[in-house]
Amino acid sequence: MTRRFTAALAVAGLVLLVAFDQFFTPLNPYQAPALFALGSGQVAAGGFCGALPK
């Protein structure tokens, strides 16, 4: 295997993974969390295990 073949295989795998994800769970911008919520007053949410309870 050459580097070119391995790189092409990796890129094709990533494209297939994104296409698979997009097909089964289409984007919904109305229910997505804010990408950047700096100073908006929104509480951070997500899977950070080190977050202390309020």
PDB file of N, CA, C, O and CB in Angstrom:
ATOM      1  N   MET A   1       0.835  -1.176   0.000  1.00  0.00           N
ATOM      2  CA  MET A   1       0.000   0.000   0.000  1.00  0.00           C
ATOM      3  C   MET A   1       0.881   1.242   0.000  1.00  0.00           C
ATOM      4  O   MET A   1       1.901   1.316   0.686  1.00  0.00           O
ATOM      5  CB  MET A   1      -0.951  -0.003   1.208  1.00  0.00           C
ATOM      6  N   THR A   2       0.458   2.189  -0.777  1.00  0.00           N
ATOM      7  CA  THR A   2       1.201   3.441  -0.848  1.00  0.00           C
ATOM      8  C   THR A   2       0.505   4.501  -0.006  1.00  0.00           C
ATOM      9  O   THR A   2      -0.630   4.320   0.436  1.00  0.00           O
ATOM     10  CB  THR A   2       1.343   3.916  -2.310  1.00  0.00           C
ATOM     11  N   ARG A   3       1.193   5.589   0.202  1.00  0.00           N
ATOM     12  CA  ARG A   3       0.593   6.694   0.959  1.00  0.00           C
ATOM     13  C   ARG A   3      -0.618   7.259   0.240  1.00  0.00           C
ATOM     14  O   ARG A   3      -1.619   7.605   0.868  1.00  0.00           O
ATOM     15  CB  ARG A   3       1.619   7.802   1.195  1.00  0.00           C
ATOM     16  N   ARG A   4      -0.524   7.349  -1.061  1.00  0.00           N
ATOM     17  CA  ARG A   4      -1.637   7.922  -1.833  1.00  0.00           C
ATOM     18  C   ARG A   4      -2.890   7.056  -1.697  1.00  0.00           C
ATOM     19  O   ARG A   4      -3.990   7.582  -1.526  1.00  0.00           O
ATOM     20  CB  ARG A   4      -1.248   8.064  -3.324  1.00  0.00           C
ATOM     21  N   PHE A   5      -2.732   5.749  -1.770  1.00  0.00           N
ATOM     22  CA  PHE A   5      -3.869   4.840  -1.636  1.00  0.00           C
ATOM     23  C   PHE A   5      -4.455   4.919  -0.224  1.00  0.00           C
ATOM     24  O   PHE A   5      -5.674   4.960  -0.054  1.00  0.00           O
ATOM     25  CB  PHE A   5      -3.443   3.392  -1.961  1.00  0.00           C
ATOM     26  N   THR A   6      -3.586   4.939   0.783  1.00  0.00           N
ATOM     27  CA  THR A   6      -4.055   5.004   2.162  1.00  0.00           C
ATOM     28  C   THR A   6      -4.759   6.329   2.438  1.00  0.00           C
ATOM     29  O   THR A   6      -5.787   6.352   3.115  1.00  0.00           O
ATOM     30  CB  THR A   6      -2.886   4.815   3.132  1.00  0.00           C
ATOM     31  N   ALA A   7      -4.224   7.421   1.925  1.00  0.00           N
ATOM     32  CA  ALA A   7      -4.865   8.726   2.114  1.00  0.00           C
ATOM     33  C   ALA A   7      -6.215   8.772   1.400  1.00  0.00           C
ATOM     34  O   ALA A   7      -7.189   9.290   1.947  1.00  0.00           O
ATOM     35  CB  ALA A   7      -3.950   9.859   1.597  1.00  0.00           C
ATOM     36  N   ALA A   8      -6.278   8.238   0.195  1.00  0.00           N
ATOM     37  CA  ALA A   8      -7.546   8.213  -0.541  1.00  0.00           C
ATOM     38  C   ALA A   8      -8.574   7.360   0.184  1.00  0.00           C
ATOM     39  O   ALA A   8      -9.755   7.706   0.223  1.00  0.00           O
ATOM     40  CB  ALA A   8      -7.335   7.683  -1.967  1.00  0.00           C
ATOM     41  N   LEU A   9      -8.134   6.257   0.755  1.00  0.00           N
ATOM     42  CA  LEU A   9      -9.032   5.383   1.514  1.00  0.00           C
ATOM     43  C   LEU A   9      -9.546   6.093   2.768  1.00  0.00           C
ATOM     44  O   LEU A   9     -10.722   5.975   3.111  1.00  0.00           O
ATOM     45  CB  LEU A   9      -8.312   4.074   1.899  1.00  0.00           C
ATOM     46  N   ALA A  10      -8.672   6.823   3.447  1.00  0.00           N
ATOM     47  CA  ALA A  10      -9.083   7.562   4.647  1.00  0.00           C
ATOM     48  C   ALA A  10     -10.071   8.672   4.302  1.00  0.00           C
ATOM     49  O   ALA A  10     -11.070   8.845   5.001  1.00  0.00           O
ATOM     50  CB  ALA A  10      -7.857   8.155   5.356  1.00  0.00           C
ATOM     51  N   VAL A  11      -9.810   9.422   3.240  1.00  0.00           N
ATOM     52  CA  VAL A  11     -10.716  10.499   2.830  1.00  0.00           C
ATOM     53  C   VAL A  11     -12.058   9.929   2.396  1.00  0.00           C
ATOM     54  O   VAL A  11     -13.107  10.479   2.733  1.00  0.00           O
ATOM     55  CB  VAL A  11     -10.096  11.329   1.688  1.00  0.00           C
ATOM     56  N   ALA A  12     -12.033   8.836   1.654  1.00  0.00           N
ATOM     57  CA  ALA A  12     -13.286   8.203   1.229  1.00  0.00           C
ATOM     58  C   ALA A  12     -14.077   7.710   2.438  1.00  0.00           C
ATOM     59  O   ALA A  12     -15.304   7.811   2.459  1.00  0.00           O
ATOM     60  CB  ALA A  12     -13.002   7.030   0.267  1.00  0.00           C
ATOM     61  N   GLY A  13     -13.387   7.182   3.435  1.00  0.00           N
ATOM     62  CA  GLY A  13     -14.062   6.739   4.653  1.00  0.00           C
ATOM     63  C   GLY A  13     -14.707   7.891   5.400  1.00  0.00           C
ATOM     64  O   GLY A  13     -15.823   7.761   5.903  1.00  0.00           O
ATOM     65  N   LEU A  14     -14.012   9.022   5.475  1.00  0.00           N
ATOM     66  CA  LEU A  14     -14.584  10.191   6.131  1.00  0.00           C
ATOM     67  C   LEU A  14     -15.800  10.728   5.380  1.00  0.00           C
ATOM     68  O   LEU A  14     -16.795  11.119   5.990  1.00  0.00           O
ATOM     69  CB  LEU A  14     -13.535  11.278   6.260  1.00  0.00           C
ATOM     70  N   VAL A  15     -15.709  10.743   4.059  1.00  0.00           N
ATOM     71  CA  VAL A  15     -16.840  11.205   3.250  1.00  0.00           C
ATOM     72  C   VAL A  15     -18.032  10.277   3.436  1.00  0.00           C
ATOM     73  O   VAL A  15     -19.164  10.744   3.559  1.00  0.00           O
ATOM     74  CB  VAL A  15     -16.451  11.286   1.758  1.00  0.00           C
ATOM     75  N   LEU A  16     -17.795   8.980   3.456  1.00  0.00           N
ATOM     76  CA  LEU A  16     -18.887   8.027   3.678  1.00  0.00           C
ATOM     77  C   LEU A  16     -19.492   8.183   5.070  1.00  0.00           C
ATOM     78  O   LEU A  16     -20.706   8.075   5.237  1.00  0.00           O
ATOM     79  CB  LEU A  16     -18.387   6.594   3.486  1.00  0.00           C
ATOM     80  N   LEU A  17     -18.653   8.435   6.061  1.00  0.00           N
ATOM     81  CA  LEU A  17     -19.155   8.620   7.420  1.00  0.00           C
ATOM     82  C   LEU A  17     -20.032   9.863   7.522  1.00  0.00           C
ATOM     83  O   LEU A  17     -21.094   9.825   8.143  1.00  0.00           O
ATOM     84  CB  LEU A  17     -17.993   8.717   8.407  1.00  0.00           C
ATOM     85  N   VAL A  18     -19.598  10.952   6.920  1.00  0.00           N
ATOM     86  CA  VAL A  18     -20.396  12.191   6.942  1.00  0.00           C
ATOM     87  C   VAL A  18     -21.693  12.002   6.155  1.00  0.00           C
ATOM     88  O   VAL A  18     -22.748  12.465   6.588  1.00  0.00           O
ATOM     89  CB  VAL A  18     -19.583  13.380   6.354  1.00  0.00           C
ATOM     90  N   ALA A  19     -21.628  11.332   5.013  1.00  0.00           N
ATOM     91  CA  ALA A  19     -22.838  11.084   4.217  1.00  0.00           C
ATOM     92  C   ALA A  19     -23.811  10.190   4.975  1.00  0.00           C
ATOM     93  O   ALA A  19     -25.020  10.423   4.941  1.00  0.00           O
ATOM     94  CB  ALA A  19     -22.475  10.441   2.866  1.00  0.00           C
ATOM     95  N   PHE A  20     -23.303   9.179   5.653  1.00  0.00           N
ATOM     96  CA  PHE A  20     -24.152   8.282   6.448  1.00  0.00           C
ATOM     97  C   PHE A  20     -24.836   9.053   7.569  1.00  0.00           C
ATOM     98  O   PHE A  20     -26.033   8.883   7.803  1.00  0.00           O
ATOM     99  CB  PHE A  20     -23.321   7.117   7.032  1.00  0.00           C
ATOM    100  N   ASP A  21     -24.080   9.902   8.264  1.00  0.00           N
ATOM    101  CA  ASP A  21     -24.635  10.686   9.358  1.00  0.00           C
ATOM    102  C   ASP A  21     -25.671  11.682   8.849  1.00  0.00           C
ATOM    103  O   ASP A  21     -26.722  11.856   9.464  1.00  0.00           O
ATOM    104  CB  ASP A  21     -23.522  11.418  10.105  1.00  0.00           C
ATOM    105  N   GLN A  22     -25.382  12.328   7.741  1.00  0.00           N
ATOM    106  CA  GLN A  22     -26.314  13.309   7.174  1.00  0.00           C
ATOM    107  C   GLN A  22     -27.601  12.633   6.700  1.00  0.00           C
ATOM    108  O   GLN A  22     -28.680  13.213   6.820  1.00  0.00           O
ATOM    109  CB  GLN A  22     -25.654  14.064   6.007  1.00  0.00           C
ATOM    110  N   PHE A  23     -27.503  11.438   6.173  1.00  0.00           N
ATOM    111  CA  PHE A  23     -28.683  10.736   5.659  1.00  0.00           C
ATOM    112  C   PHE A  23     -29.622  10.334   6.791  1.00  0.00           C
ATOM    113  O   PHE A  23     -30.839  10.456   6.655  1.00  0.00           O
ATOM    114  CB  PHE A  23     -28.262   9.497   4.863  1.00  0.00           C
ATOM    115  N   PHE A  24     -29.071   9.854   7.906  1.00  0.00           N
ATOM    116  CA  PHE A  24     -29.916   9.358   8.981  1.00  0.00           C
ATOM    117  C   PHE A  24     -30.316  10.428   9.994  1.00  0.00           C
ATOM    118  O   PHE A  24     -31.327  10.268  10.677  1.00  0.00           O
ATOM    119  CB  PHE A  24     -29.218   8.248   9.686  1.00  0.00           C
ATOM    120  N   THR A  25     -29.560  11.500  10.110  1.00  0.00           N
ATOM    121  CA  THR A  25     -29.912  12.588  11.029  1.00  0.00           C
ATOM    122  C   THR A  25     -29.670  13.918  10.331  1.00  0.00           C
ATOM    123  O   THR A  25     -28.602  14.510  10.490  1.00  0.00           O
ATOM    124  CB  THR A  25     -29.089  12.501  12.354  1.00  0.00           C
ATOM    125  N   PRO A  26     -30.646  14.401   9.558  1.00  0.00           N
ATOM    126  CA  PRO A  26     -30.459  15.683   8.872  1.00  0.00           C
ATOM    127  C   PRO A  26     -30.325  16.832   9.869  1.00  0.00           C
ATOM    128  O   PRO A  26     -30.841  16.768  10.985  1.00  0.00           O
ATOM    129  CB  PRO A  26     -31.629  15.953   7.917  1.00  0.00           C
ATOM    130  N   LEU A  27     -29.630  17.871   9.450  1.00  0.00           N
ATOM    131  CA  LEU A  27     -29.421  19.025  10.314  1.00  0.00           C
ATOM    132  C   LEU A  27     -30.732  19.733  10.602  1.00  0.00           C
ATOM    133  O   LEU A  27     -31.586  19.861   9.724  1.00  0.00           O
ATOM    134  CB  LEU A  27     -28.431  19.993   9.682  1.00  0.00           C
ATOM    135  N   ASN A  28     -30.885  20.189  11.824  1.00  0.00           N
ATOM    136  CA  ASN A  28     -32.052  20.962  12.233  1.00  0.00           C
ATOM    137  C   ASN A  28     -31.541  22.201  12.963  1.00  0.00           C
ATOM    138  O   ASN A  28     -31.293  22.147  14.167  1.00  0.00           O
ATOM    139  CB  ASN A  28     -33.024  20.114  13.143  1.00  0.00           C
ATOM    140  N   PRO A  29     -31.381  23.316  12.249  1.00  0.00           N
ATOM    141  CA  PRO A  29     -30.803  24.502  12.891  1.00  0.00           C
ATOM    142  C   PRO A  29     -31.694  25.104  13.968  1.00  0.00           C
ATOM    143  O   PRO A  29     -31.220  25.916  14.763  1.00  0.00           O
ATOM    144  CB  PRO A  29     -30.512  25.547  11.855  1.00  0.00           C
ATOM    145  N   TYR A  30     -32.959  24.734  14.019  1.00  0.00           N
ATOM    146  CA  TYR A  30     -33.873  25.314  15.002  1.00  0.00           C
ATOM    147  C   TYR A  30     -33.756  24.643  16.363  1.00  0.00           C
ATOM    148  O   TYR A  30     -34.163  25.227  17.367  1.00  0.00           O
ATOM    149  CB  TYR A  30     -35.301  25.215  14.507  1.00  0.00           C
ATOM    150  N   GLN A  31     -33.212  23.436  16.424  1.00  0.00           N
ATOM    151  CA  GLN A  31     -33.047  22.751  17.700  1.00  0.00           C
ATOM    152  C   GLN A  31     -31.590  22.536  18.064  1.00  0.00           C
ATOM    153  O   GLN A  31     -31.293  21.874  19.058  1.00  0.00           O
ATOM    154  CB  GLN A  31     -33.756  21.430  17.667  1.00  0.00           C
ATOM    155  N   ALA A  32     -30.697  23.073  17.292  1.00  0.00           N
ATOM    156  CA  ALA A  32     -29.272  22.936  17.580  1.00  0.00           C
ATOM    157  C   ALA A  32     -28.873  23.932  18.658  1.00  0.00           C
ATOM    158  O   ALA A  32     -29.411  25.038  18.710  1.00  0.00           O
ATOM    159  CB  ALA A  32     -28.424  23.147  16.300  1.00  0.00           C
ATOM    160  N   PRO A  33     -27.925  23.544  19.527  1.00  0.00           N
ATOM    161  CA  PRO A  33     -27.455  24.505  20.521  1.00  0.00           C
ATOM    162  C   PRO A  33     -26.640  25.607  19.861  1.00  0.00           C
ATOM    163  O   PRO A  33     -26.138  25.441  18.749  1.00  0.00           O
ATOM    164  CB  PRO A  33     -26.620  23.801  21.598  1.00  0.00           C
ATOM    165  N   ALA A  34     -26.516  26.709  20.539  1.00  0.00           N
ATOM    166  CA  ALA A  34     -25.747  27.821  20.004  1.00  0.00           C
ATOM    167  C   ALA A  34     -24.289  27.414  19.844  1.00  0.00           C
ATOM    168  O   ALA A  34     -23.718  26.787  20.736  1.00  0.00           O
ATOM    169  CB  ALA A  34     -25.868  29.055  20.914  1.00  0.00           C
ATOM    170  N   LEU A  35     -23.688  27.763  18.721  1.00  0.00           N
ATOM    171  CA  LEU A  35     -22.294  27.422  18.489  1.00  0.00           C
ATOM    172  C   LEU A  35     -21.395  28.222  19.420  1.00  0.00           C
ATOM    173  O   LEU A  35     -20.503  27.664  20.059  1.00  0.00           O
ATOM    174  CB  LEU A  35     -21.912  27.673  17.025  1.00  0.00           C
ATOM    175  N   PHE A  36     -21.627  29.519  19.496  1.00  0.00           N
ATOM    176  CA  PHE A  36     -20.918  30.394  20.422  1.00  0.00           C
ATOM    177  C   PHE A  36     -21.963  31.153  21.224  1.00  0.00           C
ATOM    178  O   PHE A  36     -22.795  31.854  20.648  1.00  0.00           O
ATOM    179  CB  PHE A  36     -19.950  31.376  19.667  1.00  0.00           C
ATOM    180  N   ALA A  37     -21.931  31.025  22.531  1.00  0.00           N
ATOM    181  CA  ALA A  37     -22.914  31.691  23.376  1.00  0.00           C
ATOM    182  C   ALA A  37     -22.211  32.599  24.373  1.00  0.00           C
ATOM    183  O   ALA A  37     -22.587  32.654  25.544  1.00  0.00           O
ATOM    184  CB  ALA A  37     -23.792  30.661  24.109  1.00  0.00           C
ATOM    185  N   LEU A  38     -21.199  33.305  23.911  1.00  0.00           N
ATOM    186  CA  LEU A  38     -20.437  34.164  24.805  1.00  0.00           C
ATOM    187  C   LEU A  38     -21.265  35.370  25.219  1.00  0.00           C
ATOM    188  O   LEU A  38     -21.663  36.175  24.377  1.00  0.00           O
ATOM    189  CB  LEU A  38     -19.135  34.615  24.138  1.00  0.00           C
ATOM    190  N   GLY A  39     -21.520  35.495  26.505  1.00  0.00           N
ATOM    191  CA  GLY A  39     -22.246  36.640  27.025  1.00  0.00           C
ATOM    192  C   GLY A  39     -23.735  36.622  26.751  1.00  0.00           C
ATOM    193  O   GLY A  39     -24.399  37.644  26.924  1.00  0.00           O
ATOM    194  N   SER A  40     -24.281  35.493  26.329  1.00  0.00           N
ATOM    195  CA  SER A  40     -25.705  35.444  26.005  1.00  0.00           C
ATOM    196  C   SER A  40     -26.566  35.104  27.205  1.00  0.00           C
ATOM    197  O   SER A  40     -27.789  35.231  27.145  1.00  0.00           O
ATOM    198  CB  SER A  40     -25.950  34.443  24.915  1.00  0.00           C
ATOM    199  N   GLY A  41     -25.944  34.671  28.298  1.00  0.00           N
ATOM    200  CA  GLY A  41     -26.710  34.290  29.477  1.00  0.00           C
ATOM    201  C   GLY A  41     -27.140  32.842  29.459  1.00  0.00           C
ATOM    202  O   GLY A  41     -27.706  32.364  30.442  1.00  0.00           O
ATOM    203  N   GLN A  42     -26.892  32.125  28.378  1.00  0.00           N
ATOM    204  CA  GLN A  42     -27.251  30.718  28.313  1.00  0.00           C
ATOM    205  C   GLN A  42     -26.266  29.898  29.126  1.00  0.00           C
ATOM    206  O   GLN A  42     -25.066  30.173  29.139  1.00  0.00           O
ATOM    207  CB  GLN A  42     -27.288  30.230  26.858  1.00  0.00           C
ATOM    208  N   VAL A  43     -26.789  28.895  29.800  1.00  0.00           N
ATOM    209  CA  VAL A  43     -25.946  28.014  30.588  1.00  0.00           C
ATOM    210  C   VAL A  43     -25.302  26.988  29.651  1.00  0.00           C
ATOM    211  O   VAL A  43     -25.943  26.471  28.735  1.00  0.00           O
ATOM    212  CB  VAL A  43     -26.769  27.312  31.716  1.00  0.00           C
ATOM    213  N   ALA A  44     -24.047  26.713  29.898  1.00  0.00           N
ATOM    214  CA  ALA A  44     -23.359  25.702  29.100  1.00  0.00           C
ATOM    215  C   ALA A  44     -23.986  24.344  29.326  1.00  0.00           C
ATOM    216  O   ALA A  44     -24.306  23.987  30.459  1.00  0.00           O
ATOM    217  CB  ALA A  44     -21.865  25.662  29.437  1.00  0.00           C
ATOM    218  N   ALA A  45     -24.163  23.588  28.266  1.00  0.00           N
ATOM    219  CA  ALA A  45     -24.726  22.246  28.363  1.00  0.00           C
ATOM    220  C   ALA A  45     -23.852  21.319  27.536  1.00  0.00           C
ATOM    221  O   ALA A  45     -23.219  21.737  26.567  1.00  0.00           O
ATOM    222  CB  ALA A  45     -26.218  22.208  27.877  1.00  0.00           C
ATOM    223  N   GLY A  46     -23.828  20.095  27.921  1.00  0.00           N
ATOM    224  CA  GLY A  46     -23.038  19.141  27.166  1.00  0.00           C
ATOM    225  C   GLY A  46     -22.457  18.084  28.064  1.00  0.00           C
ATOM    226  O   GLY A  46     -22.843  17.955  29.225  1.00  0.00           O
ATOM    227  N   GLY A  47     -21.547  17.343  27.534  1.00  0.00           N
ATOM    228  CA  GLY A  47     -21.002  16.194  28.243  1.00  0.00           C
ATOM    229  C   GLY A  47     -19.644  16.462  28.840  1.00  0.00           C
ATOM    230  O   GLY A  47     -18.686  15.760  28.515  1.00  0.00           O
ATOM    231  N   PHE A  48     -19.526  17.449  29.701  1.00  0.00           N
ATOM    232  CA  PHE A  48     -18.246  17.682  30.373  1.00  0.00           C
ATOM    233  C   PHE A  48     -18.345  17.120  31.775  1.00  0.00           C
ATOM    234  O   PHE A  48     -19.062  17.665  32.614  1.00  0.00           O
ATOM    235  CB  PHE A  48     -17.877  19.202  30.401  1.00  0.00           C
ATOM    236  N   CYS A  49     -17.648  16.056  32.034  1.00  0.00           N
ATOM    237  CA  CYS A  49     -17.768  15.327  33.308  1.00  0.00           C
ATOM    238  C   CYS A  49     -17.208  16.108  34.483  1.00  0.00           C
ATOM    239  O   CYS A  49     -17.576  15.829  35.624  1.00  0.00           O
ATOM    240  CB  CYS A  49     -17.061  13.993  33.213  1.00  0.00           C
ATOM    241  N   GLY A  50     -16.336  17.071  34.247  1.00  0.00           N
ATOM    242  CA  GLY A  50     -15.734  17.810  35.339  1.00  0.00           C
ATOM    243  C   GLY A  50     -16.534  19.022  35.777  1.00  0.00           C
ATOM    244  O   GLY A  50     -16.107  19.758  36.666  1.00  0.00           O
ATOM    245  N   ALA A  51     -17.696  19.240  35.160  1.00  0.00           N
ATOM    246  CA  ALA A  51     -18.504  20.403  35.513  1.00  0.00           C
ATOM    247  C   ALA A  51     -19.112  20.194  36.900  1.00  0.00           C
ATOM    248  O   ALA A  51     -19.672  19.137  37.195  1.00  0.00           O
ATOM    249  CB  ALA A  51     -19.617  20.648  34.452  1.00  0.00           C
ATOM    250  N   LEU A  52     -18.994  21.207  37.735  1.00  0.00           N
ATOM    251  CA  LEU A  52     -19.535  21.113  39.090  1.00  0.00           C
ATOM    252  C   LEU A  52     -21.025  21.418  39.083  1.00  0.00           C
ATOM    253  O   LEU A  52     -21.486  22.232  38.283  1.00  0.00           O
ATOM    254  CB  LEU A  52     -18.797  22.074  40.040  1.00  0.00           C
ATOM    255  N   PRO A  53     -21.786  20.773  39.968  1.00  0.00           N
ATOM    256  CA  PRO A  53     -23.222  21.073  40.020  1.00  0.00           C
ATOM    257  C   PRO A  53     -23.452  22.467  40.579  1.00  0.00           C
ATOM    258  O   PRO A  53     -22.607  23.013  41.288  1.00  0.00           O
ATOM    259  CB  PRO A  53     -23.970  20.029  40.874  1.00  0.00           C
ATOM    260  N   LYS A  54     -24.601  23.034  40.252  1.00  0.00           N
ATOM    261  CA  LYS A  54     -24.917  24.394  40.713  1.00  0.00           C
ATOM    262  C   LYS A  54     -25.471  24.366  42.102  1.00  0.00           C
ATOM    263  O   LYS A  54     -25.795  25.415  42.658  1.00  0.00           O
ATOM    264  CB  LYS A  54     -25.906  25.075  39.778  1.00  0.00           C
TER     265      LYS A  54
END
